[in-house]
Amino acid sequence: MNNITILDSAGQANPMSFYLMMGAVIFVMYWFMLRPQNKKRKEAQAYRENIQKGDKIVTIGGIHGKVDSLKDTTVVIVVEGGMKIEMEKSAVSMDASMQMTEESVKQAT
C-alpha cells in the first residue's frame, strides 16, 4: 500500500508545465518553420507580379528565356531560336532568376 501512494504522489505533475511546454513547441514550430516559408512565398509572389517585358527568367522546369509579353496570369517567353512559349506566371522560378541575376552581376564586375 505504501508503494502505491508513493507512485501517486511522485507521478502527478503540475498540468501548467504541460501547457507551457506545448505552447513553447508551437511557438518554435511557427518561428522556425512557418514564418520563413510564408516570407519566402510572399517574396516570390511579389517577384512574379513585378516581371516586366525584356526580363530574363528561368522557369521551374529549367527553361531560360526572355519575357516577350505579359497577361494577367500568363507570360510569353522567347527562348533560343526565337520560339515563343506561353506559361503561367507561377512557373517562373524566383530563386533561379535571382541567382542568374547575381551571377551576371559578378561576371560584369
PyMOL commands that set and color helices and strands:
alter all, ss='L'
color gray80, all
select helices_A, chain A and resi 2-11+15-49+89-91+94-108
alter helices_A, ss='H'
color red, helices_A
select strands_A, chain A and resi 56-58+64-70+74-78+84-88
alter strands_A, ss='S'
color yellow, strands_A
deselect
rebuild
show_as cartoon
